[in-house]
Amino acid sequence: MSEQPPTDTPREVMLPEEAAALFRAHKRTAIRWVKEGGLEGFQTPGGHWRIYADSVEAALSEGLQLRTIPTS
C-alpha cells in the first residue's frame, strides 16, 4: 500500500465504491483489499481512499474475485 500517489507518472484512480461495484462487493471490502495488498491504492491526506484503475483492471482480466485475491 502506498501512503501517497507517485508523482512521476499519473495513474487513473477509482473510488472504492466504483472498484467494489465491479467485484459486486462492499466499498469497505475494496479498502480492506488495498490494505492487505490485493489491490494497489492509497489514502489521500484527507483520509479518503483511492484505488488504481489499472490494478482493478488487472484483477478483473485475470478473472479474480475480491474474495479470492491472495494476500501476502
N, C-alpha and C positions, 0 to 999 in steps of 0.2 A: 504494500500500500504506500503510495506516495503522499507525503504531507502537503506538497504544493505541486501544481501542474508544472511540467517542464517549460522552460522559456525558449528553447532552441527551435522546435518545430511544433506549430499549433496542431492539436488533435481535436477532432469533434467530440463533444461530450453530450451525455444524455442525463436527464433527471432520473433518480431512482425509480420513480413511478413509470417512466417510459420503458426503462430496461426491464423492470419487473413484469410489465404487461406483455412483453414479448415471450416471457417464460411462463406466463399465467401464474404469477406468484405475487406476494405482497411486497411493497416497497422496502419494508424492514428486512425481508429476506435478501433482497438485492444488496442492501447496505451491509448486511452480515457477510454476504459472499465477498464483497470488496475487502472487508476487514480480514477475512480468512484467506484471501489470495486467489479466489476462484475467478474474479473479475478484476480488471485494473480500474482504479479510480482514485479520488482524493476528496478531502474535506476542505471547503473554502475557509478563508479567515473568519467568515461569519458563521461557520458551523454547518453549512449546508453540504450535502454530498453530491458529487458528480461522478458519472461513470463513463469511461472512454467508449465511444461507439464502436471502434474497431475491435475492442475486447469482447463486446457483446456479439458483434457480427461473427467473430471467430468461433465463439462458443456455439452460436446457432448453426454455423456452417459445418461444424463437427458433429452436429446432432446431439449435443449435450443438453441436458435439462438442469435447471437450477439445483435440484435435489441430488444430482449425481456428479457434479463437478468436484473432482478431488481437491482436497486441501493438503498443504504440506505438513 
